[in-house]
Amino acid sequence: MYEQHFGLTCRPFDLAPDPRFLYMTAQHSRAVANMKFALLNRDSFLFITGEIGIGKTTILNTVMQELGDDFVTARLTHTTLSHIELLQALLSEFGMPNYKKKKVLLLDTLRSFFLQQHQEGKHVVIIVDEAQNLSGPALEELRLLSCIDTADRKIITIVLTGQPNLDDLLDSPSLTQLRQRARLRQRLEALNEDETVDYLRHRLSIAGGELDRIFEPEAVADIHRLTLGIPRLINTLCDTALTACMVENLDKVTTEVIDEVVHELRWQWFEERKEHGEPAPAPTGLPAPGPKNARQPRVMLMVYKSGQLLEQVQAAQFPFVIGRGNANDLVILDKEVSRRHALIDCISGIYVVEDLNSKNGILVNRKRRPRALLRSGDVISFGLIDVVFYSDRAAAKDGTGKHLAAATNSSSTGEALALEHSNEADQTARRKARGVVELP
């Protein structure tokens, strides 16, 4: 495919969980070391959680490859099973298919196999992917399997991997005994922006390429923004972008190529709602929404013209539409602004801005973008108008003054803090004004 076009020895962003391409961040290094220690120590249970595509399988493959032939492994990928089907699936994975429904017979066969492997100096490891889908009886069956011991040591280790809601499942009071049998509970987080750059550089170097030669810096920044630092999404986006460059005979991946690829992949951050108001589905691969009663962060929009603050508006409901028409949530009366110019939406807790086919388009952080994910401090521009997107959840982490001062060169930290801490009555009056901005 594109390997010859870029002078690469292989595809650096293939989706197969190849241990050669494992990029070891600090958390990945800890995960590998902790897993190796737990397996060598013959722990009964290991729990590994993280978003889809975060790299759980790659880490497991790396550890098992390093440990060698002294470990006999079975992997279950279908987890919507009854407790009987679970035992049958395990026997099938170990090469002893048995589809009888007599539970005692199934357990005796498994127990005999475990003891035989132990006598031969091997340790049995059962890896269960997508374990958040396991039923309560199936989890209890796994716990009881882990109780098969010899006089001197454990002979089986069970590794449960799954999405973040596996943590919620494990924390339920009914699984106290299961939790107590595990010393390792590893949570993998998405890559930050610097780690994303290093991840791209690492994978390209394994394939004989150089990041600076193949990707423009602006494109790399957009890759992190669009994928939220999730490795599988990074691989999908980069692999498709490199293919597009080959087809169009381009030497580098640019922001324009990234935009085209996002359209091809149909990563739409906003889709028109149906007439009855059904919400649009979240983009493929993004984190699932949290609990319905979870507190949503407060979103403020700071409206500037030529560096002068005009208005501060709270976006309380989404989608939040911006334009010149009076029916919009934020009305900006300016000739550069279309009747319905753009909207800000919240999809599964992720904020996005989308141009609504306006005449002049939008800029996000001074770059023309048809759509973009938003982080606190990002600046959306409509001609001479700058709208600063501000989320108080991010500000609580990084400091309110830092976010607003960095986003707007025209306002001081003191002014930003004063705006943030303005009294509630003043904010209520602003909201009642429906966000109409009269330009001087």
C-alpha positions in Angstrom: 0.0 0.0 0.0 1.6 3.3 1.1 4.8 1.8 2.5 6.7 2.3 -0.8 5.3 5.8 -1.2 6.8 6.9 2.1 9.8 4.5 2.1 8.6 2.5 5.1 9.3 -1.2 5.8 5.8 -2.0 7.0 2.5 -0.3 8.0 3.2 1.6 11.2 -0.4 2.1 12.1 -1.8 -1.4 11.5 -4.6 -2.2 14.0 -3.2 -5.6 14.9 -1.9 -5.6 18.5 1.8 -6.1 17.6 4.1 -6.0 20.6 6.9 -4.5 18.4 5.0 -1.3 18.3 4.2 -1.0 22.0 4.9 2.5 23.1 5.8 2.5 26.8 4.5 5.6 28.6 5.1 5.7 32.3 1.7 4.1 33.0 2.3 1.4 30.3 5.7 0.5 31.9 4.0 0.2 35.3 1.3 -2.0 33.9 3.7 -4.4 32.2 6.0 -4.6 35.3 3.0 -5.1 37.6 1.5 -7.8 35.4 4.7 -9.7 35.1 5.2 -9.6 38.9 1.6 -10.7 39.6 1.9 -13.6 37.1 5.3 -14.7 38.3 3.9 -14.5 41.9 0.9 -16.7 40.8 -1.7 -14.2 41.9 -5.3 -15.4 41.6 -6.8 -12.4 39.9 -5.6 -9.4 37.9 -7.9 -6.5 36.8 -7.1 -4.2 33.8 -9.5 -1.5 32.7 -9.5 1.3 30.1 -11.4 2.7 27.2 -11.8 0.7 24.0 -8.6 0.8 21.9 -6.4 2.0 24.8 -3.9 -0.9 24.4 -5.0 -3.5 27.0 -4.6 -6.4 24.6 -1.2 -5.2 23.3 0.1 -5.0 26.9 -1.2 -8.5 27.7 0.4 -9.9 24.5 3.7 -8.3 25.4 3.7 -9.7 28.9 2.8 -13.2 27.8 5.4 -13.2 25.1 8.1 -12.2 27.6 7.1 -14.9 30.1 7.5 -17.7 27.6 6.3 -21.3 27.5 5.9 -21.9 31.2 2.5 -20.3 31.0 -0.5 -22.0 29.3 -3.0 -19.4 28.2 -6.7 -19.4 27.3 -8.5 -16.3 26.1 -12.2 -15.7 26.2 -13.6 -13.0 24.0 -17.3 -13.8 24.1 -18.5 -12.9 27.5 -22.3 -12.8 27.3 -22.3 -16.4 28.5 -24.1 -18.3 31.2 -21.9 -20.0 33.9 -22.3 -23.4 32.2 -21.4 -21.9 28.8 -18.4 -20.2 30.4 -17.0 -23.6 31.6 -17.7 -25.1 28.1 -15.9 -22.2 26.4 -12.8 -22.7 28.7 -12.6 -26.4 27.9 -12.8 -25.6 24.2 -10.0 -23.0 24.5 -7.8 -25.6 26.2 -8.4 -28.1 23.3 -10.9 -30.3 25.2 -14.4 -29.4 23.8 -17.2 -30.7 25.9 -20.7 -29.5 25.4 -22.4 -31.5 28.1 -24.4 -29.6 30.6 -23.4 -31.5 33.7 -21.6 -28.9 35.7 -19.8 -31.4 37.9 -18.3 -33.2 34.9 -17.1 -29.9 33.4 -15.5 -28.8 36.6 -13.8 -32.2 37.1 -12.3 -32.0 33.6 -11.0 -28.5 34.2 -9.6 -29.3 37.6 -7.7 -32.4 36.2 -6.3 -30.3 33.4 -5.1 -27.6 35.8 -3.4 -30.1 38.1 -1.7 -31.9 35.1 -0.3 -28.6 33.9 1.0 -27.8 37.4 2.7 -31.2 37.6 4.4 -30.4 34.3 5.8 -27.1 35.7 3.3 -24.9 33.9 1.0 -22.2 35.2 -2.5 -21.7 33.7 -3.6 -18.2 32.8 -7.2 -17.4 31.8 -7.7 -14.0 30.1 -11.2 -12.7 29.8 -11.7 -9.8 27.4 -14.7 -7.4 27.8 -15.3 -8.8 31.3 -17.8 -6.0 32.1 -20.4 -8.1 30.2 -20.0 -11.2 32.4 -23.1 -12.1 34.5 -22.9 -12.3 38.3 -23.1 -16.2 38.2 -20.3 -16.3 35.6 -18.0 -14.1 37.7 -18.7 -16.2 40.8 -17.8 -19.3 38.7 -14.5 -17.8 37.9 -13.8 -16.9 41.5 -14.5 -20.5 42.5 -12.2 -21.8 39.7 -9.4 -19.6 41.2 -9.8 -21.5 44.5 -8.3 -24.7 42.9 -5.0 -24.8 44.7 -2.3 -27.3 45.7 -0.8 -27.5 49.1 2.1 -25.1 48.3 0.9 -22.7 45.6 -1.8 -21.3 43.3 -2.1 -23.1 40.0 -4.3 -20.7 38.1 -4.4 -16.9 37.4 -7.5 -15.2 35.9 -7.0 -11.8 34.1 -10.2 -9.7 33.7 -9.9 -6.9 31.2 -12.7 -4.5 30.2 -14.0 -1.0 29.8 -14.2 1.5 32.7 -17.6 0.2 33.8 -15.9 -3.0 34.8 -14.6 -1.0 37.8 -18.2 -0.2 38.7 -19.1 -3.9 38.4 -16.1 -5.0 40.6 -17.0 -2.4 43.3 -20.5 -3.9 43.8 -21.0 -5.3 47.3 -21.8 -8.8 46.0 -18.2 -9.1 44.6 -16.3 -8.4 47.8 -14.8 -11.9 47.8 -13.6 -11.5 44.2 -12.0 -8.1 44.9 -10.1 -9.5 47.9 -8.4 -12.1 45.8 -6.7 -9.5 43.6 -3.7 -7.3 44.4 -3.3 -5.8 40.9 -6.0 -3.4 39.6 -4.6 -1.4 36.7 -6.4 1.5 35.0 -5.0 2.6 31.6 -5.7 6.3 30.6 -5.6 7.9 27.2 -2.4 9.5 25.9 -1.8 13.2 26.5 -0.7 15.5 23.7 3.1 15.0 24.3 2.6 11.2 24.5 0.6 11.2 21.3 3.5 12.9 19.5 6.0 10.4 21.0 3.6 7.5 20.1 3.5 8.6 16.4 7.3 9.1 16.3 7.9 5.7 17.9 5.7 3.7 15.5 7.1 5.5 12.5 10.6 4.8 13.6 9.9 1.1 13.9 8.7 1.2 10.3 11.8 3.1 9.2 10.1 6.5 8.9 10.4 10.0 10.5 7.5 11.9 12.0 8.7 15.3 10.8 9.2 14.1 7.3 5.7 12.5 7.0 3.4 14.6 9.2 3.1 18.4 9.5 3.1 19.6 13.1 -0.4 21.1 12.8 -1.7 17.7 11.5 -0.2 15.9 14.6 -2.0 18.4 16.9 -5.2 17.7 15.2 -4.7 13.9 15.4 -4.6 14.2 19.2 -7.6 16.5 19.3 -9.7 14.2 17.1 -8.8 10.9 18.7 -8.7 12.1 22.4 -5.3 10.2 22.7 -6.9 6.7 22.2 -4.3 4.6 20.4 -6.7 2.6 18.2 -8.3 5.7 16.9 -4.9 7.3 16.3 -3.9 4.2 14.3 -7.2 4.3 12.3 -6.8 8.0 11.5 -3.1 7.9 10.6 -3.4 4.7 8.5 -6.2 6.2 6.4 -4.4 9.5 6.1 -1.2 7.9 4.8 -3.3 5.9 2.3 -5.0 9.2 1.1 -1.5 10.8 0.7 -0.4 7.9 -1.5 -3.6 8.1 -3.7 -3.2 11.9 -4.1 0.6 11.7 -4.5 1.3 14.0 -1.5 4.6 14.0 0.4 3.1 14.9 3.8 0.0 14.5 5.9 -1.6 18.0 6.3 -4.6 19.3 8.2 -6.5 19.3 4.9 -5.8 15.6 4.5 -6.9 14.9 8.1 -10.2 16.8 7.4 -10.8 14.7 4.3 -10.1 11.5 6.2 -12.5 12.4 9.0 -15.2 12.8 6.4 -14.3 9.5 4.9 -14.4 7.7 8.2 -17.7 9.5 9.0 -16.5 10.8 12.3 -19.3 13.3 12.4 -19.3 15.3 15.6 -22.9 16.5 14.9 -25.8 15.0 13.1 -29.1 16.7 12.5 -31.6 15.5 15.1 -34.7 13.7 14.0 -38.0 15.6 14.1 -39.0 14.0 17.4 -35.7 15.2 19.0 -33.9 11.9 19.3 -30.2 12.6 20.2 -27.5 11.8 17.7 -25.3 8.8 18.4 -21.8 9.3 19.8 -18.8 9.1 17.4 -17.5 5.5 17.1 -14.8 4.7 19.6 -15.4 7.6 22.0 -16.0 7.0 25.7 -19.6 6.0 26.7 -21.7 8.6 28.5 -21.6 8.7 32.3 -24.4 8.2 34.7 -27.6 10.2 34.0 -27.4 12.0 37.3 -23.8 12.9 37.0 -23.1 16.7 37.3 -22.2 18.3 34.0 -19.5 20.9 34.0 -20.6 24.5 33.5 -19.8 25.9 30.1 -19.2 29.6 29.6 -18.7 31.5 26.3 -16.7 34.7 26.5 -17.5 37.0 23.5 -14.7 39.4 22.4 -14.4 42.0 19.6 -10.9 43.4 18.9 -9.7 42.3 22.3 -12.6 43.9 24.2 -15.0 41.7 26.2 -18.6 42.2 25.1 -20.5 39.5 26.9 -20.3 36.3 29.0 -22.9 33.7 28.3 -23.6 30.3 29.9 -24.4 27.4 27.5 -26.9 25.5 29.6 -28.4 23.3 26.9 -27.0 21.6 23.8 -26.8 21.8 20.9 -26.1 25.5 21.4 -26.5 27.4 18.1 -24.6 30.6 17.2 -25.6 33.0 14.4 -27.1 36.3 13.3 -30.8 35.2 13.5 -32.8 36.0 16.6 -33.8 32.3 17.1 -30.2 31.3 17.9 -28.9 30.7 21.4 -26.2 33.2 21.0 -27.0 36.0 18.6 -24.1 38.0 17.0 -25.2 40.9 14.8 -22.4 41.2 12.4 -22.2 41.1 8.6 -19.5 38.3 8.8 -21.9 36.0 10.7 -24.5 33.9 8.9 -28.1 33.4 10.0 -27.2 30.0 11.5 -23.4 30.0 11.5 -22.2 27.3 13.9 -23.2 25.2 16.8 -21.6 23.7 19.9 -22.7 20.3 21.0 -22.0 17.9 23.8 -21.7 14.2 22.8 -21.1 11.8 25.6 -19.5 14.5 27.7 -17.3 15.6 24.8 -17.7 19.2 23.4 -17.5 19.8 19.7 -18.0 22.8 17.4 -19.5 22.4 13.9 -19.8 24.9 11.1 -23.3 24.9 9.7 -22.3 25.6 6.1 -21.9 29.3 6.8 -20.7 31.7 4.2 -17.4 32.6 5.9 -16.7 29.5 8.0 -15.2 29.3 11.5 -11.6 29.4 12.9 -10.7 27.3 15.9 -7.5 28.6 17.5 -6.8 30.7 14.3 -7.1 27.7 12.0 -10.0 27.2 9.6 -11.9 24.1 10.7 -15.3 22.7 9.6 -15.5 20.9 12.9 -13.3 20.4 16.0 -13.3 19.0 19.5 -13.2 21.7 22.1 -11.1 22.1 25.2 -11.3 24.8 27.8 -9.6 27.9 26.5 -10.2 27.2 22.8 -11.0 30.3 20.7 -13.7 30.1 18.0 -13.6 33.1 15.6 -16.2 34.6 13.4 -14.6 37.4 11.5 -13.6 40.0 14.1 -15.5 38.2 16.8 -13.7 35.7 19.1 -15.8 33.4 21.3 -13.7 31.7 24.0 -15.0 28.3 25.1 -14.6 27.7 28.8 -15.4 24.6 30.9 -15.1 24.9 34.7 -14.2 21.2 35.1 -10.9 21.8 33.2 -10.4 25.1 35.0 -10.6 23.3 38.3 -7.6 21.2 37.3 -5.4 23.9 35.6 -6.4 27.1 37.2 -9.1 29.6 36.0 -6.8 32.5 35.3 -4.4 30.3 33.3 -7.1 29.1 30.9 -8.6 32.4 30.2 -5.4 34.4 30.0 -3.8 31.8 27.6 -6.9 31.8 25.4 -7.3 35.5 25.0 -4.2 37.7 24.6 -6.4 40.7 25.3 -7.6 40.0 28.8 -5.5 39.9 32.0 -5.6 37.1 34.6 -7.2 39.5 37.0 -10.0 40.3 34.6 -10.6 36.6 33.9 -10.8 35.8 37.6 -13.1 38.7 38.2 -15.4 37.5 35.4 -15.4 34.0 36.8 -16.3 35.1 40.3 -18.9 37.7 39.3 -22.0 37.5 41.5 -24.9 35.2 40.7 -27.4 38.0 40.1 -25.3 39.5 37.4 -25.0 36.1 35.6 -28.7 35.5 35.9 -29.4 38.8 34.3 -27.0 38.0 31.4 -28.7 34.7 30.8 -32.1 36.3 30.7 -30.9 38.6 28.0 -30.8 35.4 25.8 -27.2 36.0 24.7 -27.9 38.8 22.3 -24.7 40.7 21.5 -25.0 44.3 20.1 -21.7 45.2 18.4 -20.4 48.8 18.8 
